[in-house]
């Protein structure tokens, strides 16, 4: 048995516009944006780019090779596939680490800087550690050899299928593909669709989990039955942060539907993928259904944070109103004292006693303001909201 290739890949929403920017960067280390030109050149040099091509096959894509014999394909929809051709059975895991390191620490670092301007990536997404599927391609291996590879990497087999050109055995993080008829093009097309489907599903699962986390955080704010006046601004700021994250992620979710339709159309027009689609073609429809479900949950999350914001804005207005009332009392006291002073004096006269009297009045006013402000801050305001029984999500 010969192990010929190791593939990994990932997907993040992009368009042909970003693909053109990537092409300029990969060719010349340049960008039309206000980025550090020296850093761009350093990042490009670090990629070790050899031959580079811009092609069209259903979608536009860039393909280049590196000095380490790693082949990289970047599609206009954001799909990236890396292929390490220099592998062997003895150094399999080192070869996997090699292509993974190139992707995570060199290519991703370069793209993160290239697209560092514009709408930010929410920290809830940026902090997620990616776990890539690894596709190990063998030539004319028998079942015992493939099962031996499965034992060395994972103990559990999720599914397998065969066609006249290749066999597939899938674990959790590893796919083992046995090439029977030198059909590397067909195998790559299969891998591209698997990476897209898996990454698309993975992103939706992240959005589901983030929905759960943010919902609980909003709950934690609203569960304060009584809040002090001094805490209302703090809670309002928290809700504003949650709302910003929700809006950023909502924009990314709304982009996703277009990519399913395009990928499905291209896959179904590819005759070489007909047997693969006969097994897993339904997954495009499942992805659409799941995306609709995530959109519905995210709409609920947006409405929930808005209701919480409105609730605390109302409390903040109440605090402001009471503070104004308190200041009115202090002002009225000062004005009253001044009127009494005018009525009891026959004529204005500048005396030391008058100066002291003025400062005493000012001090009383200041102390009164502070006391009333402290009372306002410590006063508890009731957070009234409708209680709901949580559904299982």
N, C-alpha and C positions, 0 to 999 in steps of 0.2 A: 504493500500500500504506500502511496506517495501523497503527502499533504502538499497541495499546490498553492493554495491561497488562503488568506485570512481577511475577512471583510468586517468592518464596523461602519456605523453610520448614525446620523441624527437628522432631525428636521425641526426647523423653526421658521415661522411664516416670513417669506420674502417675496419679491416680485422681480420682473425683468429689469426694473430700475436699479434695484440693489445689485442685480447680477452684473449690470454694466459697470457699476462702481467697483465691484470685486474684480472685474476683468482689468480695469485701469490700474488697480492696486497690484494685482499679480503680475502684470506686464511691466510696469514702470515704477511701482512703489509710490504712486501719486494719488491724490484725492482733490476734488473740487471744493471740499469743505475746509474750514479753518482748523486744520490739524497740523501737528508738528511734522514737517517734511522729513527731518532727520530720523525721527522715530518711525515714520512710515517705511523709510528705506531700510532701517535696521530690522523691522518686523518682516519685511519681504525677504531680506537676505537670510533671516533665520529659517525661512520655509524651504530653502534649498531647491528652488524651482528649476526644472529642466525645460523640456518641451511643453508648450501650452497651446491649446486649441479651443476655439469657440465654435460650437456646433448646434444643430437642431435635429431632434428626433422625437417628435411629439411635443417636447418642450425644449427651450433653449438651455444649453448647459455648457459649462467650462470643464475642460479636462486637462490635467497636467501631471507630470511625473516628477519625482524627486531623486536626489542622488542616492537615497537609501532604497530605491526601487519600490517606493510607495506610490500608488496611483490614486489620484483624487478627482472625483466628479462632483461638481456643484451645479444643481439645477435651479431654474428660475423661481420655483416655488419654495426654495429653501432647503430641499433635500440634499444631504451631503453623504457620499459614499467613499470610503477609503479602503484600498485593497493593498495588502502587503504580499508581494509576489515572492519575496525571498524568505521562505519558511521551510521548516523540516520537522519531522516527528520528534527529533531529539531536543530541539530548541523551541518547541511550540509555544510555551507560555512566555518565553522571552520575546518571541516574535509578536505575540498578541500585545504584550506590554509596549513594544516598540511603536506599533501603529496607534495604540491608545494614547501614548505619550505625545505623539505627533499631533493628534487631534486635539487633546485637552490643553496642552501647554504651549503649542506653537500656532496651530491654525486658529483655534478658538480665541487665543490671546490677541492675535492679529485682527480678527473680525470684531472682537469686542471693542477694540480701539477704533477701528474703521467706522463702526456704527455707534460710537459713544455719544454723538449729539442727537438731539431730538427727544421724543417721549422716552422716559426712563423705563427700565424693567423693574416691576415691583420687587422689593427685597424678598417677599415670600417666594418668588420664582427664582431670583438670582441665587438664593442660598440653597437651592435643591441640588443634591449631588446626583449627577446623571449615572445611570447604569445602562451600558450599551449592550445590545445583543451582539454576540460574536458569531460570525458565520465561518465555519471551517470547511473548506472544499477539499475533497479527496478524489483521487483518480482510481476507479475500478476497485474499490474496497469491498470486501465481503461483510456480511452482517456481524460476524464475530469481531472484526477489526473496528467497525463503527461502534459496536457496543462497548468495546474496550476503551475507545475515546470517551464515550459517555460516562463510563465508570471513573475515568481519571478526572473528569471535570464536574459532573453532576450525577446524583444517584437516581434521579427520577426522570422518566421519559413521559413527555406530555402528548405527543402524537407523532405519527410518521405516515408518509405516503410515498408512492412511487409512480413514475411514468417511464416511458421508454428511454428518456435521455438522462434522468437523474433521480436519485432517491433522497428523501429528506427525513431526518430524525431530529426532533426538537426537544431540548431540555428547557430550562428556565432562561438562563442567560446565553446558552449555546445552541446553535443550529449546526447540524452535521449534514453536509450535502455530498453525496457520492456521484461524481460525474462519470456517466457510462458511455457517452458518445461525444466527448470533446465539445460540449455545448456551453462554452463560457459566456457567450452573449445571452443565452436563455437563462443561465443561472444568475447572471447579474441583474437581469430584468426581474427575476423572482425575488432576489435580495432587495432590490430597490422598493418593490411593493411591500415586502414584509417590514422593512424599516419604516416606511411611511405610515403604514397601518398601525404598527406598534407604537411609534412616537406620537401619532395623532391620539391614539387611545390613552397613552401615558400622560399627555398634556391635559386631556379632559379629566383624568383621575386626579391630577394635581389641582385643577380648578375646583373639583368637588371637595377635596380636602381643605382647600383654602376657604371655600364657602363655609365649611363647618367651623373652622378656626375663627374666622371673622364673626360669624353669627354668635359664637360663644363669647367673644370679646365684647360685642355689643350687649349681649345679655348681662355680662358682668357689670357693665356700666348702668344698665337700666334696673338691675336687681337692687340697687341702693334705694330702698324705700324712702329714706329721708337723707338729703344731702345738705351739707353746710353751704352757705353762700360763697365762701372762699373756694369751694371745690368745684363749683359749677363751670368756671372757665377751664379748669383742668380737664373735666370730662368732655366739655365741648371741643377742646383741641384734639382729644383722642378720637372722637367721632369724626372730626374733619379728616384726620389721617386715614381712618378706615374708609371713608367715602372716596378719598383720592385713590387708594389702592383698588377699590371696587370699580371705579371708572376706568382705570388703566387696564385692568384685566377684562372688563366688559368689552373694551375696544378690540382686544385680541381675540376674544371668543367670537365676536361678530365677523371677524375676518375668515374664520375657519371653514365655513360652509362652501365657499368657492373652490377651495383646494380639493375637497372630496370629489366634487363633480368633474373637475379637470382630470384628476388621477384616474377616476373610474372610466371615463371616456377613453383615455389613452390605453389603459390596460385592456379594456374590452375590444379595442381595435387591433390588439396584438395577438395574432393567431398562435404564437408560441406560448402564450400565457393561458390558452384556453383550458388546459387541464388543471392548472393551478386555480383558475377562477371557478371551475366546476366544483372545487372543494371549498374555496374560501371567498368566492365572489360576493356572497351574501353579506360579508363583513362591511362592505361599503354602505349598504343600507343600514346595518346596525350602527355604524359610526354616525350616520345622519340622525338616527333616532336618539342616540345617546347625546349628540350635540344639542338637539332640541330640548332634551331634558335638562342639560346643564344651563342652557339659556334661560329656561323657566326658573330654575333655582337661583340664577344670578339676578334675574329681575326681582324675585322675592327679596334677595339680599339687599339690592339697591333700595327698594321700598322700605325695608326694615331700618336701614341706617338713616334714611330721610325722616322717618317717623321719630326716631330717637333724636335726631338733630332738632327737629321742630319742637319736641318736648323740652329739651334743654334750652333752646332759644327762648321759649316761653318763660321758663324759670329765670333765665338771665334778665328778661324784661321785667319780671316781677321784682327781682333784687334791685334793679336800677330804679324802678318806681318807688320802692320803699326808701332807697337811699336819697332820692330827690325829696321825698316827704320829710325825711329827717333833717336834711339841709335847710328846708323851708322853715322848720321849727327853730333851728339855730339862728337863721337869718332874722326871723321874726323877733326872737328874744333880743338880739343885738339892736334891731331897729327900735324896739320898745324902750330899751334902756337909753338909747340916744334921744328919743322924744321926751322921755321923762327928764333927762338932763337939760334939754332946751327949755322945758316948761318951768323948771325950778331955778333957772339962772336968769337974772335980770339982763345980763349982757354977756357975750362971750368974753372970757378972760383966760389968758394963758397962765396956768399955775402948775407947780410941781405936782400938787394933788390931782389936777386934771390929767396930766400925763400918766401918772400912776393909775388913775381910774380907767383911762383909755386902754392901757396895757392889761389891766385886770379883766376888762370886758373882752379884749382880744383873746386872752388866755382861756377865759371861760368858754368862749366860742370854739376855740381850737380843741379844748378838752371835750366839749360836748360833741363836736364832730367825730373825734376819735372814738369816744365811747359808743356813739350811735353806729359808727362804721364797724366797730368790733362786734356789737350786738347783731348787726346785719350779716356779717361774715359767719358768725357762729349760729345764727338762726337756721333751723332746719326747714327745708322745703320738701313737701311731699312729691315724690315721683309717681304720678298716677298713670297707669297704662293698662290696657286690656291684657289679661293673662291668657296664654294659649297652651294647649297640650301639644307637646312636640311629637311630630310624626317621625317615623324611622326613615332616615335618608342615607 
